[in-house]
Every structure is written in structure tokens, then in C-alpha cells.
Amino acid sequence: MAKISFWVRIIAASLAAVVLSASLSGCSAIKLGYNQLPEISSWWLDNYANFTDTQAAQTKQALKKLQAWHRKEELPLIADLLGQAQSMAPHSISPQQACEVWGKMEKRIEAVALESSRLATPIVLQLTPRQLRHLEKQWAVKNDDWKKDWLQANAEDRLKKRLDATVDRFSDMYGDLNTEQVKLLKQQIEQSIWSPEVALQNRIKRQQAQLQILQNLIQESTKPGFNLAQAEKTVLQLSLQSVRPQDPVLLNLQLQIEQQACVNFSQLHNTTTPAQRQKAQRRLRAYETDLRDLI
């Protein structure tokens, strides 16, 4: 995802992952990470924007407000979704059911994007050309790191890396996977429409477009009659670029990837044993408990 979507990434997307993949290492990680989000996030954002002291203070305050809003308004809804997932865990599920869960979580991501855009816009409008150049440089550094992770190894090594990560993620949910389940995951990865080459191209294209939009938005903010509400809508669109790109080609690709993920998840889940499903149900219940404890 593009880094300008930080509000969505840090709070909403990480919690969305709990529903389908439960990728966090343990329940306590949710409580610890959530409670520390304003501090961790402000440090992370400063690394990209190189804030002034005033901007840094405003960002911390905005993040605290966002967290308070999210704790009150969104955590109960996400906990309810985890409860729904628990009721589904003992049964086989269809791709449509998997996509319905993701669709509901996507609504929660959109809600966070809307609130965060309102809080972020006044800070975004303060960014200087120097800070935008710093952001661009940081993107370039992260893109180089991404290339090292996904493009320098040969295809076989890349497949192994993706498979190992996927097995670890689902093992955390279901317990140890059997040979046939690992084989299925490998086949799914081999047939995936996602490719690192295309992903990198789209990543860079999205960053360039976002940078231009930011430059234009900041310039417009200095003119008479500037519309703050419209600026918030622009920041909202930037925040959602990773999940709902404006480019029709990228949007179609994103939708295909999501649909394939729903099919893949249902296929794997439907191979699980009663014991594995019970473990998944317990894991989801523990996550739900942790979220309700945070409310």
C-alpha cells in the first residue's frame, strides 16, 4: 500500500487482517500494539514526512483523537465481525461468504479513512516542497527494499518465500497444516494473478500520482476561496488508493485479486479438519475478547 494511506494501514487494515488471516503473533499483541498506536504511528510518519516540531505535535494529537474515535465507534463493530467469523469457522464456506466478510471489513476501512482524512487534511496542507521531496526519497528507499525482497531472487526462491509466509500465517490460525494443505497453498500461489513485477510498476505509478495530487492540493490551499471540504475528499481518495484505485485498470486488477483471495481462502478452509476449525474458532474468540477489552 502507498504510504500516504498511513491512517488506514495502521489502524484499520491491521485489524482487518485479524478476521481472515489472524496474522498477529498473539492476542496480547493486539492490546499492546493498539494502545501504543499514537506513539508508534507518529514516529513512523515522521520518518516519511520529516515533520517540524509543530507538525509532529499536531500529528500526535490527531492520532490520539483518531484512536479515541476508533475505540468507541469501530472496535465494537470489528469485534462483532470476529464473532460472525467464529460462527462460520466450524463449517465449510463458499467464496461468496468469504468475500462477504471482507466486504464488511472494507466498510470499516472506509469509515476509518473518512474520519482520518478529516483529521489529517490540516496537517497534509502544511507539508512543504522539501518535505514532499523527503517523502519521495523515502518511497524510493522502500521501493529498493521491496525489489530486494521480491525481484532479486529467482522465481523458485520467490515462490518458497511466499509459500513459507502463507503457511506460517494459516498455521497460526489453524495449527500445523498437513502435506496436502501445503500443496494446495503452493498451487494457489503458482496460479495467482499477482506478480511482483506488476505490483512494483503499480506501486511506483500510484506513488507518482499521489505526489502530484499532493503538490497540486497544497498549492491550491494558498488561493482565495479554497474549499477545505473538497480537500478532505481528495485526501480520502488518496487514503483509499490501495484498496480502491481510481485507475480503472488497477481497480479491475485489485478486484480480481480480492476475488481470487476469497476463492483461495474458502478452498483451504474447506480442507481443514474439525480440530483445525476448533483452533481457528478459539483464536478468533480470543481476538474478539481482546478487542472488547480495549473498548
HELIX and SHEET records of a PDB file:
HELIX    1   1 LYS A    3  SER A    5  5                                   3    
HELIX    2   2 PHE A    6  TRP A    7  1                                   2    
HELIX    3   3 VAL A    8  ALA A   13  3                                   6    
HELIX    4   4 SER A   14  LEU A   20  1                                   7    
HELIX    5   5 CYS A   27  ASN A   35  1                                   9    
HELIX    6   6 LEU A   37  ALA A   49  1                                  13    
HELIX    7   7 ASP A   53  GLU A   73  1                                  21    
HELIX    8   8 LEU A   75  MET A   88  1                                  14    
HELIX    9   9 PRO A   95  VAL A  124  1                                  30    
HELIX   10  10 PRO A  129  TRP A  150  1                                  22    
HELIX   11  11 ALA A  155  TYR A  174  1                                  20    
HELIX   12  12 THR A  179  GLU A  190  1                                  12    
HELIX   13  13 PRO A  196  GLU A  220  1                                  25    
HELIX   14  14 LEU A  228  SER A  239  1                                  12    
HELIX   15  15 PRO A  248  HIS A  269  1                                  22    
HELIX   16  16 PRO A  274  LEU A  294  1                                  21    
END                                                                             
